Amino acid sequence: MNFPQTLAVLVLGIAMTGCESHKPHYQRFVPIPAGAVMPDIPGGSGYYALDTKTGTLCRTVPGAANWVGAPPTCKELLAENPD
């Protein structure tokens, strides 16, 4: 092989080396706009999020929820189900 072909094979080999080990990026918690899903539940835009790993609604702001059955905080979900 001549130099340009050797270089091309080397570059291609290096480029393909890490392809199998790379995990695709995803957004675990997706903010939900205010009133988009449940207009009767209090909270502004970004107060709730959807956990894309568990499919669970969560609160982005810690603190006492003022109703029974309030969703957990996103931090609690992350602690229970780490990536």
Secondary structure, 3 states (H helix, E strand, C coil): CCHHHHHHHHHHHHHHHCCCCCCCCCCCEEEECCCCCCCCCCCCCCCEEEECCCCEEEECCCCCCCCCCCCCEHHHHHHHCCC
